[in-house]
Amino acid sequence: MTEATSATPAPDALAGVLADAPFVRLVATDDGDALAAAGLLARALRATGTPFQARVDPDPVPDDVDDGVAVTVGVDRGPHALDGGGKPTSTGAFAVARALGVEPDPVVALAGVVAAGSIPGADGSGDALDAAERAGRVERRPGVALPAWGATEESPSRAEALAASTLAATRYSGDPEAARDALAPLGLPADPDADDRRRLASLVAVDAVDGDDASDRAASAVERALRPYATDGPFETVGGYADVLDALAREAPGTGVALALAGDPGASLRTAALDAWRRHGLAAHRALDAATVGRYDGCVVARVDAAPAVLPTVARLVRDFRSPEPVAVALDEGAGRLAAAATGGSRAADDAATGPVGLGDACRTAAGEVGGDGWGTPARGGISVDEADATAALAALREAI
């Protein structure tokens, strides 16, 4: 499977294309960063009166659009693409929206930044953070980045929220009862103050790095979950918003697109988003807890029994909190599917002169060798094959990286 690529245009150039387009079709990769970016572009198009459609796909290809423009978001494919090029795609979308004369929602952009694995203010997101702070829409505080904290009846309980979060992997992740037991000694009040939030953050930080199977990378990975930016958006923190977007991009993409497009999502949409996020997070952690994990040269493989939508999240959790290798793979042999995540892309195994190998390209190459389908971006990818070929696909992927 080959991929036609083009250099991602500068914000002004893409904005010029969109400004002249009679119709725009956006197709985003299935991750929270690309979903946030598509939402920012779609809102800008709506503000300028340009008709559009938006959808999510694990392997975006430019749609045929008569008298219109197709834009892939999150991957550099086709004549009109928006890809971060190593930075969050949502920062590029923020710049494109501004170039269209629209003031984009900085909280959505920052949520995309966190979903991409970064932190607000870094990796080109300074403009979005400045805009959010000037408008009084974000405030950094002690605590843990969760989307909701039991403040309303439709919100998950504190224990459920802590157990479902995929910004950390702890002894109680995936288990609300265990999370409830872990929280009990803290005696957190209904309205926790700064000291209460610090004690909670300390609990999560210690538990994320304390297990025998925790990797050295866990200490830096858990930082995304700590000292969050509180926000006036649909969720309590920017990091929690990011976690919801990332889950929805795979678990419920239609709800994800609706949420990314909504300037002020109603209670029903917010509840649907939180329900999908909770299901996804709990399922991912439970799959990881039940996994058989093996280490190979260059990658760690977690053999799991999980829904296809959950596999990429399991791979990311393994990469961030369990893997001493640069690549993590979540493999469901019975379903003939695997997902892989890398720390900024994988390495060439046989010839250092070839330089870094994008993980998505490695998945395409490996899938082609076993008659399957492969897809992905430089830092993550997936393969789908017949059941009998799942192990062969893994072997081919190990060779490709």
ABEGO torsion letter per residue (X at the ends): XBBBBBBBBBAAAAAAAAAABABBBBBBBBBAAAAAAAAAAAAAAAAAGBBBBBBBBABBBBBBBBGBBBBBBGBBBEABBBBAGGBBAAAAAAAAAAAAGBBBBAAAAAAAAAAAGBBBGBGGAAAAAAAAAAAGABBBBBEBBBABAGABAABBBAAAAAAABAABBBAABGBAAAAAAAAAAAGBBABBBAAAAAAAAAAAAAAAAABAABBAAAAAAAAAABGBBBBABABABAAAAAAAAAAAAAABAAAAAAAAABABBBAAAAAAAAAAAAAAAAAAAAAAAABBBBBBBGBBBBBBBBBAAAAAAAAAAAAAAABABABBBBBBAAAGBBBBBBBGEBBBAABAAAEBBBAAAAAAAAAAAAGBBBBEBAABBBBBBBAAAAAAAAAAAAAAX
